[in-house]
């Protein structure tokens, strides 16, 4: 799912833009005619966010997208974002090792 695509700067009317290869749209048609934005992280790095147009949107997905947008904005502040590593995962697993639930209803995955 994580493919890289080469893009090229191009002139579009009186503006400049980026040209995406046809392969990108063939493999990810949800991004055709979508809007988005670009955020500059450092002098030589930027991140592009393309938001596909959803045909039917539920309130939960809107709230989740708002939360994730907020979380991404906060994580990108001061360049403090770092990848989640195997070591981090193992440390988290050690923290919860041996933890047992008292309430049997929670073992079914039900959340109250």
Secondary structure, DSSP 4 states (H G I P E B T S, - for coil): ------EEEEEETTEEEEEEPHHHHHH-GGGTT-EEEEEEEETTEEEEEEEPPPSS--HHHHHHHHHHHHHHHHHHGGG---PPPHHHHHHHHHHHTT---S-HHHHTT---
